[in-house]
């Protein structure tokens, strides 16, 4: 089934035309004057040529200077360096995104390792906490519990018609920071910026959505600068009805193959909503499945260091929430793929939550926790659990800073030649341990990955390690690009295992020698494209892709869809008719 024609693919702001005689593509827009220069999708600033300025009615509205994008990039970088702190830099970059989208992404791609920690974790966490204060210009769609019955009307208000990817949150569990209500909008905005920067999905095809049902955060409710509804969270049937209406409205408006990514929902809703919608819509939960894929990719890369198989390992989780459960289930799937029986896979995975080790017979276990509950005496402290079970890997995903104590790290090093220690909680302030602690206490033998970035660590013997950042941005942009490119209707767990394997495969021996379990972030655009191709191949092999005919060269097809930061040319498609066809007819009166 082909996509709904080229008309759907066009932005409402511009239409693409091909100039036959000049052999180049240019853009036509009906907008003129300030409607051009104040539109981030169209604006080029002083990069507009004189001809463009005359034709678009903006001559005189810009300084009489003509800059290349390189000069504009230099101006942005110099201004960026003048900012006092990370929050100021975040505000500055978001302001640029509001003014000139192509230049914004050119800046990000000029040094993605430098800018990703600003537009996403860890700085985006602080930005969400201060969102009411730094609010300048709204981005995305705000839908509230009071809009029930009218969501389709709100979607009509969004100017773009060709939306391929929606990222939605209700703001109840923002990173490891808790309920930030409407201020959580910074998360879907940041995620979709990475869809474009890392995966090449055109930004006009992305829609960030906040479902505001209230907040239980008393500090926000009393804050005069808070931008959301000022009442406690609405739960129960009214909440579920809103979600049902939202999913239906998005699919009716943008098609059943429009990707809907759930982000930062609380545990109580995340699992059940994923279970409820995954076989009906094109949807996934990044906190559960994206985190799982990037963590498993790190483990698969670590196996090349330890020279073992996944099923040889015993793994203990600090935390039993969305991230931990998602990772554990994908690990079990990887073990099963190696030939181990499902029940035996589960026995190799242990979980520690706020009440201690999850064991059989413990009161009030959820369905998800019950799966990883084993027969064992109750233990409350993680230190005791590690000493008793002697795991080969520990994974932190509970946002408890310092949970991996010196004693735990030393114990891991005492009964493992190469202990695997993943401190995956975000932001950095919530990390279970630092890279320096891991490498120092294990004398460089630890295999480390974290959720937020850490600087390289040099040990006393001169060895330098570059900590692997298990950033979900290695996974969700590539998966999103693949499923939107070939119109996958439902996203199963195997897609994420395929993505994890594709990511791990791109880690070189040089990366591993330096301590990296992931490819350098500087290569993330190419990493995402190759990952997308692997996911597409899987989708067509399993007859899950609706796009027909199947592209013979999938890499070339994917590259043809990716967003370019190069400026478009705005020019009239000028040509002449034959003289006799334009001769003016006259008559005698």
C-alpha positions in Angstrom: 0.0 0.0 0.0 1.5 3.3 -1.0 1.5 6.3 1.2 -1.5 8.7 0.8 0.2 10.4 -2.2 2.6 13.3 -2.3 0.0 15.8 -1.2 0.1 14.4 2.3 3.9 14.7 2.3 4.0 18.4 1.6 4.2 20.9 4.4 1.4 23.4 4.5 4.1 26.1 4.6 5.8 25.1 1.3 5.3 23.1 -1.9 8.2 21.4 -3.7 8.6 21.9 -7.4 11.2 20.7 -9.9 12.5 23.2 -12.4 12.9 21.3 -15.7 15.2 23.8 -17.4 17.5 24.6 -14.5 17.6 21.0 -13.2 17.3 22.0 -9.6 14.7 21.8 -6.9 13.3 25.0 -5.4 10.5 25.9 -3.0 7.4 27.9 -3.6 5.4 29.5 -0.7 2.4 31.7 -0.8 3.6 33.6 2.3 5.1 37.0 2.0 6.9 39.6 4.2 7.1 38.9 7.9 5.1 35.7 7.5 8.3 34.3 5.9 11.0 35.8 8.2 9.1 34.9 11.3 8.3 31.3 10.3 11.0 28.9 11.6 10.4 26.5 8.7 10.9 29.2 6.1 13.3 31.7 7.7 16.9 31.8 6.4 17.8 35.1 8.0 20.5 36.9 6.1 21.0 33.9 3.9 18.1 35.0 1.6 19.5 36.1 -1.7 18.5 39.5 -3.2 16.2 37.8 -5.7 14.5 35.9 -2.9 14.1 39.0 -0.9 12.5 40.9 -3.8 10.1 38.0 -4.7 9.1 37.2 -1.1 8.5 40.9 -0.2 11.2 40.9 2.5 13.7 43.3 0.9 14.3 46.0 3.4 13.1 43.8 6.3 16.6 42.4 6.6 20.0 44.1 6.9 21.7 44.6 3.5 24.1 41.7 4.0 24.2 38.2 2.6 25.5 35.4 4.8 26.2 31.8 4.1 24.9 29.2 6.6 28.5 28.8 7.7 28.7 32.4 8.8 25.4 32.0 10.6 26.7 28.9 12.4 29.8 30.8 13.5 27.6 33.6 14.9 25.4 31.1 16.8 28.5 29.3 18.3 30.0 32.6 19.5 26.8 33.6 21.2 26.4 30.1 22.7 29.9 30.4 24.3 28.8 33.6 26.0 26.0 32.0 27.9 26.6 31.6 31.7 25.2 28.1 32.3 23.5 25.1 30.8 20.0 26.4 31.3 20.9 29.6 29.5 22.3 27.5 26.7 19.1 25.5 26.5 16.9 28.6 26.3 19.2 30.0 23.6 19.0 26.9 21.5 15.3 26.6 21.9 15.0 30.3 20.8 17.0 29.4 17.7 14.7 26.5 17.0 11.7 29.0 17.2 13.4 31.3 14.7 15.3 29.2 12.1 14.8 25.4 12.2 17.4 24.5 9.6 20.1 26.5 11.3 19.1 24.9 14.7 19.7 21.4 13.3 22.8 22.5 11.5 24.1 23.7 14.9 23.2 20.3 16.6 24.8 18.3 13.8 28.0 20.4 13.9 28.8 18.7 17.3 26.1 16.4 18.5 28.1 15.2 21.5 28.3 18.8 22.7 24.7 19.8 22.1 22.7 16.6 22.9 23.2 17.0 26.7 21.8 20.5 26.4 18.6 19.8 24.3 18.1 16.5 26.1 19.3 14.8 29.2 20.6 15.9 31.6 19.8 19.7 31.0 16.3 19.1 29.7 15.4 17.8 33.3 16.4 21.2 34.8 14.6 22.9 31.9 11.4 21.1 32.7 11.7 22.0 36.4 12.1 25.7 35.3 9.7 25.5 32.3 7.2 28.0 33.7 10.0 30.5 34.2 11.8 30.1 30.9 8.6 29.8 28.8 8.9 31.9 25.7 6.9 30.5 22.8 4.7 27.4 22.9 5.8 24.4 21.0 3.5 21.4 20.4 -0.1 20.7 21.2 -1.5 21.1 24.7 -4.6 18.9 25.3 -6.3 18.9 28.6 -8.8 16.7 30.5 -11.4 19.4 29.9 -11.0 19.0 26.1 -12.6 15.5 26.3 -14.9 15.1 23.3 -13.1 17.7 21.3 -9.6 16.4 20.7 -10.2 16.0 16.9 -10.9 19.7 16.8 -7.7 20.5 18.6 -5.7 18.4 16.1 -7.3 20.4 13.3 -5.7 23.5 14.8 -2.2 22.1 14.3 -1.0 23.6 11.0 0.8 20.5 9.6 -1.2 17.8 7.9 1.5 15.2 7.3 2.4 14.0 10.8 4.4 10.8 10.9 5.6 10.8 14.6 3.8 11.9 17.7 5.5 12.0 21.1 3.1 12.3 24.0 3.4 12.6 27.8 1.2 13.4 30.7 4.1 14.7 32.7 3.7 12.4 35.7 7.2 10.8 35.8 9.6 13.1 34.1 13.0 11.4 34.0 13.8 10.7 37.6 12.3 14.0 38.8 8.7 12.9 39.3 5.4 14.7 38.6 6.2 18.0 36.7 2.7 18.3 35.1 2.5 20.5 32.1 6.1 21.5 32.5 7.0 18.1 31.2 6.4 19.3 27.7 10.1 19.8 27.4 10.5 16.0 27.1 8.5 15.4 23.9 9.9 18.6 22.4 13.4 17.4 23.1 12.7 13.8 22.0 11.4 14.9 18.6 14.3 17.2 18.1 16.4 14.1 18.4 14.2 12.3 15.9 15.4 14.9 13.4 19.0 15.4 14.5 19.8 11.7 15.0 17.3 10.0 12.7 16.7 12.6 10.0 12.9 12.6 10.4 11.7 16.0 9.0 10.7 18.2 11.9 7.4 19.3 10.3 6.4 15.6 10.4 6.8 15.5 14.2 4.2 16.6 16.8 4.9 16.9 20.5 1.8 16.5 22.7 1.1 17.3 26.4 -1.9 15.6 27.9 -2.6 17.8 30.9 -4.8 16.0 33.4 -3.6 18.1 36.4 -0.6 17.6 38.7 -0.1 16.3 42.3 3.0 18.4 42.7 2.0 20.9 45.4 5.0 23.2 44.6 3.8 23.6 41.0 0.1 24.1 42.1 1.2 27.0 44.2 3.7 28.5 41.7 2.2 31.6 40.0 4.4 30.8 36.9 3.1 27.3 36.4 1.7 26.9 32.9 -0.7 23.9 33.4 -4.1 23.1 35.0 -4.2 23.9 38.7 -5.9 20.9 40.2 -5.0 17.4 41.3 -4.5 14.7 38.6 -7.7 13.2 37.2 -7.5 9.4 37.3 -9.7 6.4 36.6 -12.3 6.2 33.8 -12.1 9.8 32.8 -8.3 9.5 32.3 -8.7 6.3 30.2 -11.5 7.9 28.1 -9.2 10.8 27.3 -6.4 8.4 26.2 -8.8 6.4 24.1 -10.1 9.5 22.4 -6.6 10.8 21.8 -5.4 7.6 20.2 -8.5 7.4 17.9 -8.3 11.1 17.0 -4.6 10.9 16.0 -5.0 7.8 13.9 -8.1 9.3 12.2 -6.3 12.5 11.4 -2.9 11.2 10.4 -3.4 7.6 9.6 -3.0 4.2 11.3 0.7 4.2 10.5 1.3 7.4 12.4 3.8 6.5 15.1 2.7 7.4 18.7 5.5 7.3 21.2 4.6 7.3 24.9 7.0 9.1 27.1 7.4 9.6 30.9 4.1 8.1 32.0 4.0 6.8 35.6 4.5 3.1 36.1 0.8 2.6 37.1 -0.2 3.7 33.5 2.8 3.0 31.3 2.6 -0.9 31.3 -1.2 -1.1 31.0 -1.4 1.5 28.2 1.3 -0.2 26.2 -0.5 -3.5 26.6 -3.8 -1.9 25.7 -2.7 -0.1 22.5 0.3 -2.0 21.1 -1.7 -4.4 18.9 -4.2 -1.8 17.8 -2.0 1.2 17.0 1.6 2.0 15.8 2.9 2.7 19.2 5.7 2.1 21.7 6.9 3.3 25.1 10.4 4.6 25.0 10.9 4.3 28.8 10.1 0.6 28.7 11.2 -0.5 25.2 13.7 2.1 24.0 15.6 1.9 27.3 15.5 -1.9 27.1 17.0 -1.9 23.6 19.8 0.5 24.4 20.7 -1.4 27.6 20.6 -4.8 25.8 22.8 -3.4 23.0 25.3 -2.4 25.7 25.2 -5.9 27.2 25.6 -7.5 23.8 28.7 -5.3 23.2 30.0 -6.2 26.7 29.7 -9.9 25.8 32.5 -9.4 23.2 34.7 -8.2 26.1 33.8 -11.0 28.5 33.8 -13.7 25.7 30.5 -15.1 27.0 26.9 -15.5 26.0 23.9 -13.6 27.5 22.6 -16.8 29.1 25.9 -17.2 31.0 25.1 -14.1 33.1 23.2 -13.5 36.3 21.8 -10.0 36.5 20.5 -7.9 39.4 18.4 -4.8 38.9 18.3 -1.9 41.3 14.7 -0.8 40.5 11.7 -2.6 39.2 9.9 0.1 37.3 9.3 0.7 33.6 12.9 0.8 32.5 14.0 -2.2 34.6 11.1 -4.3 33.5 11.6 -3.5 29.9 15.3 -4.3 30.0 14.7 -7.5 31.9 12.1 -8.8 29.4 14.4 -8.0 26.5 17.3 -9.7 28.2 15.2 -12.8 28.7 14.2 -12.7 25.0 17.9 -12.5 24.0 18.7 -15.4 26.3 15.8 -17.4 24.8 17.2 -16.6 21.3 20.4 -18.3 22.4 18.5 -21.5 23.2 17.7 -21.2 26.9 14.2 -22.1 28.0 12.0 -19.1 29.0 11.6 -20.2 32.6 15.4 -20.6 32.9 16.0 -17.2 31.4 13.8 -15.5 34.0 15.6 -17.3 36.8 18.8 -15.5 35.9 17.3 -12.1 36.4 16.7 -10.6 39.9 15.0 -7.4 41.0 15.4 -5.2 44.0 12.8 -2.5 44.6 12.1 -0.1 47.4 11.0 -3.0 49.7 14.0 -5.1 48.9 14.6 -8.3 46.9 11.5 -9.4 44.9 10.8 -12.9 46.0 8.0 -15.4 45.8 5.3 -14.9 48.4 6.0 -11.2 48.9 2.8 -9.2 49.4 1.2 -7.0 46.7 3.5 -7.8 43.7 2.3 -6.5 40.4 1.9 -8.8 37.4 5.2 -7.6 36.0 7.1 -8.1 39.2 5.6 -11.5 39.8 7.4 -12.7 36.6 10.8 -12.0 38.2 10.0 -13.2 41.7 12.0 -16.2 42.7 12.1 -18.5 45.7 14.6 -16.9 48.1 14.7 -15.5 51.7 13.7 -11.9 51.9 16.6 -9.4 51.7 16.2 -5.6 52.1 19.6 -4.2 51.2 21.1 -4.2 47.7 24.6 -4.7 49.2 23.4 -8.0 50.8 21.7 -9.1 47.6 24.8 -8.5 45.6 27.0 -10.4 48.1 24.6 -13.3 48.3 23.7 -13.7 44.6 27.1 -12.8 43.2 25.8 -11.4 39.9 27.9 -10.8 36.8 26.0 -7.6 36.0 24.2 -5.0 38.0 21.8 -2.5 36.3 20.5 0.6 38.1 17.2 2.1 36.9 15.5 3.5 40.0 16.9 7.1 40.0 18.5 6.5 43.5 21.8 8.5 43.4 24.7 6.5 44.8 22.8 3.2 45.1 25.9 1.4 43.8 28.1 2.0 46.9 31.8 1.5 47.1 31.2 -1.8 48.8 28.9 -3.0 46.0 31.4 -2.1 43.3 34.3 -3.7 45.2 32.3 -6.8 45.7 31.4 -7.0 42.0 35.1 -6.7 41.2 36.0 -9.4 43.7 33.9 -12.2 42.2 34.0 -11.1 38.5 37.1 -10.6 36.3 35.1 -8.1 34.2 32.1 -6.9 36.3 29.3 -5.2 34.2 28.0 -2.1 36.0 25.3 -0.1 34.3 24.2 3.1 36.1 21.3 4.1 33.8 19.3 6.6 35.8 18.8 10.1 34.5 19.6 12.9 35.0 23.3 12.8 36.1 22.4 13.7 39.6 20.4 10.5 39.9 23.1 8.1 38.6 23.8 5.1 40.8 27.5 5.7 40.6 29.9 7.7 38.5 32.2 6.4 35.8 35.2 7.4 37.9 34.0 5.4 40.9 33.4 2.3 38.7 36.8 2.4 36.9 38.8 3.3 40.0 37.2 0.8 42.4 37.5 -2.0 39.9 41.0 -1.0 38.8 39.9 -0.5 35.2 38.2 -3.9 35.0 34.7 -2.7 35.2 32.5 -2.5 32.1 30.5 0.6 32.5 27.6 2.4 30.9 25.4 5.3 32.1 22.2 7.0 31.2 23.7 10.5 31.2 27.1 11.5 29.9 30.3 11.3 32.0 33.7 12.7 31.1 36.6 10.3 30.2 38.4 8.8 33.2 42.2 8.5 33.4 43.5 6.1 36.0 46.7 6.4 38.0 48.5 4.0 35.6 47.7 6.3 32.7 44.9 4.3 31.1 42.0 6.4 29.8 38.4 5.1 29.5 35.6 6.7 27.6 32.3 5.8 29.4 29.6 4.5 27.2 26.4 6.5 27.5 23.4 4.2 27.1 21.3 7.0 25.5 17.9 6.1 24.1 18.8 8.4 21.3 20.7 5.5 19.8 17.4 3.6 19.4 14.2 5.6 19.1 15.2 7.8 16.2 16.3 4.9 14.1 13.2 2.8 15.0 11.0 5.8 14.4 12.6 6.4 11.0 12.1 2.7 10.0 8.5 2.3 11.1 7.4 5.6 9.5 9.4 4.9 6.3 7.8 1.5 5.6 4.5 2.0 7.3 4.7 -0.5 10.1 1.3 -0.8 11.8 2.3 -2.5 15.0 5.7 -2.6 16.8 6.5 -5.8 18.5 9.4 -6.6 21.0 11.4 -8.3 18.3 11.8 -5.0 16.5 13.6 -3.7 19.6 15.8 -6.8 19.9 16.7 -6.3 16.2 17.5 -2.7 16.9 19.7 -3.7 19.9 21.6 -6.2 17.8 22.0 -3.7 15.0 23.4 -1.1 17.4 25.8 -3.5 19.2 27.1 -4.7 15.8 28.2 -1.1 15.0 30.6 -1.0 18.1 34.1 -1.5 16.9 37.0 -3.3 18.6 38.6 0.1 19.0 35.5 1.4 20.8 35.5 -1.6 23.2 39.2 -1.1 23.9 38.5 2.5 25.0 35.7 1.4 27.3 32.9 2.4 24.9 29.9 0.1 24.6 28.2 2.3 22.0 29.4 4.0 18.8 30.6 7.6 19.3 27.7 10.0 19.4 29.3 12.0 16.6 28.3 9.1 14.3 24.7 8.8 15.5 23.1 9.9 12.3 24.8 7.1 10.3 24.2 4.7 13.2 20.4 5.5 13.1 20.2 5.1 9.4 21.9 1.7 9.5 19.7 0.6 12.4 16.6 1.8 10.4 17.6 -0.4 7.5 17.9 -3.4 9.7 14.5 -2.8 11.2 13.0 -2.4 7.8 14.5 -5.6 6.6 13.0 -7.4 9.6 9.6 -5.7 9.0 9.5 -6.9 5.4 10.7 -10.4 6.3 7.8 -10.7 8.8 5.3 -9.1 6.4 4.8 -6.2 8.9 5.5 -3.3 6.5 2.5 -1.8 4.6 4.5 0.2 2.1 4.4 -1.4 -1.3 6.3 -2.0 -3.5 9.1 -3.0 -1.2 12.2 -0.7 -1.8 14.9 -2.8 -3.4 17.7 -0.5 -2.0 16.4 0.2 1.5 19.4 2.3 2.5 19.0 4.6 -0.5 15.3 4.8 0.2 15.8 5.8 3.8 18.4 8.4 2.9 16.1 9.9 0.4 13.6 10.6 3.2 16.0 12.2 5.6 16.0 15.8 6.5 18.7 18.1 5.1 19.9 21.2 7.0 20.8 22.9 3.7 18.7 25.9 2.9 16.0 25.6 0.3 16.0 28.1 -2.6 12.9 30.3 -2.9 12.5 31.4 -6.5 9.7 31.7 -9.1 9.7 28.9 -11.7 10.4 31.4 -14.5 10.1 30.3 -18.1 8.9 31.7 -21.5 6.2 30.6 -23.9 6.6 30.6 -27.7 6.3 34.2 -29.1 3.2 33.3 -31.2 1.4 31.9 -28.2 1.8 35.1 -26.2 1.1 37.5 -29.0 -1.5 40.1 -27.8 -4.8 39.8 -29.8 -6.0 43.2 -31.0 -9.1 44.4 -32.9 -10.4 47.6 -34.5 -13.3 49.2 -32.7 
